[in-house]
């Protein structure tokens, strides 16, 4: 039996079945559990029905800016309440500038920060504290009707989550495995149920997420392929993320995603024609980070320059943390909130006895969740 897990939040109930032996899940961990950890039995599906209809060797003729405006208007026409989750990163900032440029109304802009010790302006929140919030303050008079919401996920929220005694349910149903991942869309509705108020008022709700960046691989013969990696989306695919609209990648306007893949391909051909192993290009932070973030994007640092922020290397018990924001959240908890740290590590002790087969390194759970690739598409040479 083939087991599928899909990243389209609009299909989180998975009502369609191709045959009686096919099962679909909204949650990667549930699919892996059903497959008894055998990754070969699980297929990651990502907007394949829409993507399969495209000719991926041909770049859409419209220019990038026009296509961004088309996407913004499409979202506005689709939902009566439109909310943008804004981090100050290149993805969400480009989406915001698109709406501003066209004068397309956004009902609400949400910035969320995370600290187990209620320290929301430390290095772990540098992107939001030093870019997103200051930029919104600069433009708030230009968008007086837009609600600006700052969600600070602090000690009391960690306490609420870690009251859960059933770690299997915490790990599987809440779609969380990293201490930083409680600051994900998947869990925000649990922590802040008022986010769903527009639905209670009879409005159709669209949560705009600045996903997803294009990512390519290159074959030995020089052909470029668009690839889709599920680990980039895991946190945003639970049933609590059912209102998500990925700005750049969707089934409603798949041509936008196709366009950005060709933009990246052209950039790589023009600047790194001898590069065949493209993985270093995507590593963050890394030598190509600023380049990669500026391809088909308009980063916030073009509008507001408040200095650089620096993340030291992760070492010791922190070396496994999925990203450097998570590194700081865990380090803060260990140093200043030992109760939270103890509960979080207790969760991993449980995970190590139950879910080792779900991780890349079977000797320790903290080695990162097994990655699954969806269908890849040939972009040509």
N, C-alpha and C positions, 0 to 999 in steps of 0.2 A: 504493500500500500504506500503510495506517495503522499507525503504530508506537505501541505503548503502553508506558508505564512505570508501575508500580504501587508504592505506598508501603506496602502491607500486607506486613510482614516474613514472615508465615506463607506467603506465596505466592512466596517468593524464587526458587523453581525455575520458577514459572509453568507448571504441567503442563497447564492447560486452554487450548485454542485455539478461538476462536469460528469461525474459518474459516482456510483455508490461507494467506490474505494477511495475517493478523494475527500480529505478533510482540510478545512481552512481555519486559520487562527488569526486573531488580532494581535497576538502577543508571541514574540519569538521564543520565550522560555517555555511557554505551554507547548509549542510545537516541538521543541527539543525534548521535553519530558515525554511527550507522546511517542517520539521516535527513539526513546531510551538513549538519548545522547548521540545517536548515529547520524552525523551531519549529512551523510550522503542521501539520507531518506527525506531530508527537508529541502524544499525549494522556496526561495525568496522571490516573490512576484512584486513588481513595481510598475504600475501603470502599463502593463504589457499590452492590454487590448488596444490602447490608444497609440502606444509607441510602435506596435507592429504594423500600423497603417502608413507609417512615414517612410520615405526614401531617405535613409540616413546618409547616403553619399552626396546628397544635394543640400546646400545651405539655403535656407529661406531667403528670398530676395529682399524683404523689407529690412530697413536699417534697425539697429538694436534699440535706439531710443524710441522709435515709433512702436516697436513691439512691446516695450515696457509700458508705454502709455495705453496701449490696447489692453494689456493685462490688468492694469489698474482700473480702467473703466469697466472691464468685464466683471471684476470683483464688486465694484460699486453697484452695478446693475443687478447683480445676483443676490446681494444681501441687504436687508434693511438696517442691520447694525454691523458695522465693519470695525474691527479692532486690529491694530498692529502691535505685535510684540517687538519691542525695539531695544537693542543692546548697545547701539553705537558702533557695532561691527559693520564691515563693508556691505554685507548682504542686506541687513535690515535698513541700513542708512540709504542705500540706493533705492530701496522700495519707498522709503519715506520721501526722498527727494523727487521721485517720480510723481507721487500724489501731489506734492506741493507745486511742482512745475506746472501740472495740468489744472491745478485748482480743484482737484477732486477731493471731496470731503471725507475725512476719516472720523468716525464717531469717538474713538478712544485710542490712545497710545499707552501701552503698558511697558514699564521697565521693572524687571525684578532682579533683586540682589540676594545673596546668600551668605550668612555667617552664623556658625553655631555659637558665637559669643557676642552677637549683636554689634559687630564692628563692620559697618557697611561701607566704610570709605578706606578700607585697607587695600593692600596690593592685590588680594584675591578678587576684588570688585573694581579693579582699576578701569576696565573698559566702560562700565556703566557710570561709575563715579566721576571719571575724568573726561568722558566723551559724551555719553548719551544724555545724562541729566543736564550738564552745562549747555549742550546744544539745544535741548528742548526749552531751556530757559531763554535762549537767544531768540527763539522763534515763536514763543507762546503768544505774543501779541498779534502775530500773523494768523494764528489759528484759534481765535477766542472761543469758538463753539466746540472745539475738540477737548474731550476730557483727558487729562493726563494723570495717570495712576502709577504710583511707585509702590511696589510690593516688596517689603523687606522680610525675607524668610530667615527668622532668627531662632534663638534658643527655644522659645515656647513651641515653635513649629517642629523642631527636631524632637522635643519631648513628646509632642503629640504622636509623631510617627513611631518613635521608639517605645511607646507604650504597648505596641503590638507584640503579643507573645508568640503568635504563630509566624515564625520567620519564613516558612515556606510560602504562606499567603502574602507576606510582606514582599518577598523576593519575586514571586510569580505574578500575583494579581496587580500589585502596584507598579510592576515593571521597573523596579529600582534595584541597583546593585552597587552604586557608587555613592559615597556620602554627599557628593556635589549634585547628584542627579535628583535630589528632592527639589532642586531649582529647575525642573523641567516642566514642559507643558503637560506632560502626562499626569503630574501630581498636583499642579496648581489648583485645579478645580476641587480637589479634596481639601487643600489647605485654605482656599479662599472661595467658598461656594457662591459668594455674591457675583463672581464672574459670570455665572449663568443667569443672572437677573434679566437680561434682555430676552432670553427665551421664555421666561415666566411671564413676560409682558406681551408675548405673542409675536416677537420679532424673529426674523431669521438671522442667525449669528454666523459670521465668518471671522475666524482668527487667522490673521496673516502671519505666516512664519517665513523668515528669510532663508528658505531652503529651495533648491540645493545647489551647491557649486558644481560645475562640471568636473568630471574626473575621467581621464583617459588612460589607456594602456597602449603600448606600441608593440606590434608583432615583429618578428625577426625580419620580415620582408619590408618593413617600414610602414605598414598599414596601421592607422590609428583606430582604436575602438572606444566607444563610449561605454563606461562601466558603471554599475550601481551597487554600492556596498551598503548592506543593511545596518552595520554598526553606526553609520552616520545618522540613522533615523530612529533607532530603537527607543529612545526616551520619549519620542513624540508619537507613538503608535498605539497607545492603549485606548480603551473606550473613553477615557477622560479627554482624549484629544480628537474627539469626533467632529469638532467644529473647525479643525485645521484646514487651512488653504496654504499650500506651499507656493510662494509667490513665483518662483522661477520654474517650477516643475509640477505640472498638473496634467490630468487627463482632458481637461477642458480647453487647454491651449498648449498642446505638446510641442508646437512649433517653436515656442520660446526656449524650451529646454534644448531642442535640436540646434537652435541658433547659437546658444552660448557654448555648446560643445564644439561647433565649427570655429567660433571665435578663439577658443582655447587651442584648438588644433592649429590654426593659422599662426598664432603667437609662438607656439612651440616650434613649428617648422621654420619660422623666420628667425628665431633667436637661439634655438637649441636643436638644430637639425641633426646633430650627432648624438643626441640623448635618446637612448632606447629604454633604459630603466627610468620610468617617470615617478616612481614612488618618492624619491627625495624631494621632488618638486612640490609635493603636497604636504610634506612634514611640517608641523607647526608646534612650536616655533622652529624655524630652520632658515637656511640661507636664501630660500626663494619665497618666504612667507609674504613679504610685502608685495612682491611681483604678482604672486598668485591671487592675492586678495584684491588687486587692482584691475585684474582682467575682467572686462564686462561689468565692472562695479565702479562706484564713485565713493571711495572710503571717506569716513568722517574726518580723517586728518587733513583732507583737502579744505574743510570748512572751519575746523577748530583745532588749533595746535596747542595742547596743554602739556607738552613734554612726553617723553617716553616712559614706559614702565617696564620693569625688568623682573623676570621670574628666575630665581636660582635653579640649579639642577636638582632634581629629586634624588634623594639618596636613602639608603637603609630601608626602613619599613615603608617609606613613601614612594619607592621606586616604581611600584606597580600602579599607582594612581593614574586613572585614564587621562587626565589633563592637569595642567599646572594650577588651574583654579581649584580643582579638587584637592591638589596637594596642599594648598594653603588652608582650605576648609578643614582637612584632616589634622594638619599640624596645629591649627588654632584649637581644635577640640582636644587634642592630646595635652596641650600646654595649659589651657585655661578653662576647659569644660570636661574634666576627666570622666564624668558620668556619661555624657554623650559618647565620648570616645570608647569607653568600655562597652556600651550597648551596641555601638556600631561594629566593633571588632568581634563581639559575641555573635552578632549576626553572621559574620564571615566564618566563625568557627563552626556554626551550624551548616553553612553553605558548603564548607569543605568536606563534610561527611555525606552530603546529599547530592551535590551538583557538580562534582569535579569534572565529569565527562563533558560538561558544557563549555569548558575553558580550553584555551590553546595549550597551556602547560598543565597536564594532569597532576602535577605535584603540588600545585597551589591554586586556590580559587582566584587569587588576585591577579592572575596573568592576563586577564582580559577575555571577554566573552568571545566564543567562536564566531568568526566572521563568515557571512554568507554573501555570495555575489548573485545578483539577479542576471537577467538576460543582457548580453552585451550586443552592441550594434556597430556595424562596420561603417566608419566615416571616410574610408578611402585613404590614399597615401598623401 
